[in-house]
Amino acid sequence: MKKIATAVDGVFILEPAVFGDKRGWFMESWNRAAMEKEGLFYEFVQDNHSFSAKKGTLRGLHFQRGEWAQAKLVRCVRGAVYDVAVDLRKNSPTYLKWVGVELSAENFRQLLIPRGCAHGFLTLTDDVEFLYKADNFYNKASEGGIRWNDPVFAIYWKTEDPVVSDKDAAAPFFDQDEYYF
């Protein structure tokens, strides 16, 4: 697995070795021992799987606070997405910066997102299946969100009019006085 640093501290693109032949292909999507050799120490405890039917669907920006904060390893196993991580860690050298990466079933890339970052993605195709590994369990009371089009971040989402849930459309704008992480 190749580890590629991004513009956000602690966010890495992971490119697995894919072995293929006339039958198809094989890859390791996670190998704890190999990642620990790269300095990445995570113990994932929950897997999530989402489906989005239409191109232009935007999910996020989501996170969990406090003791329920989650690091995530995300990948797209059907279709393609534009995946975004936003650094909300006040003590981070990349506080308030974001990174966007295309993840697809064809490029096999994954994004490793540490605790303290908000996460969201935009579907670039119809019929997208997206997998998340999380290093902490979901806790509804600890969930948080920031409006996908918050001007503080000025994320370029590659669309002017995404399909968003009512919950995401009503998410608050970023407040620098609020404690996120």
Disulfide bonds with the S-S distance in Angstrom:
none
